[in-house]
Amino acid sequence: MRSTEPFSAEVGVALLGFNEEAVLYCQGISAADSHEYAMEYARILQGRAKGIEFERTRPSVRLFEPDRNLIEGKLDKMYRKYFPTYRVPSKLP
């Protein structure tokens, strides 16, 4: 995992805001598989903001696609709030 861009104070502030909001969202998920997936997806988004590329993890077989889509949609929306010019991983090929 290598950074592809320089880290800036602006990105750091945005990361703190995103992390705070994402952690609160993830803590509110009671299903273990969904919670674990949400935390992993939030880490992927944080890495993307830092310029670090992560491989997407495969969701648990017990995690239904509508739940996965809901989690990704909510976290992607948070990500775009703090990083409007960055690409969103779930929309990448």
Residue, then its C-alpha position, 0 to 999 in steps of 0.5 A: m500500500r503506497s500513497t499516490e498523493p501528498f497528504s495535506a492538512e485539509v485532507g486530515v481535517a476532512l478525514l477526522g470529520f468523515n471518521e467521526e461520522a462513519v464510526l457513529y454510523c457503524q456503531g449503530i449497526s447491530a448485525a455483526d456481519s453488517h457491522e464488520y462490513a461497514m467498518e471495513y468499507a469505511r477503512i477503504l474510503q479512508g485509505r482512498a482519501k489518503g491516496i492509498e489503494f485497498e483491495r475491496t473485501r468480499p462481503s460475508v455470505r450472510l450479508f444480503e445484497p440490499d444491506r450491503n448496498l445500503i451500507e455502501g450508499k450511506l458511507d459513500k454519501m458521507y465520503r462525498k460530503y467530506f471529499p467531493t472531488y475524490r472518486v468513490p470506490s463502489k462506483l469504480p470498475 
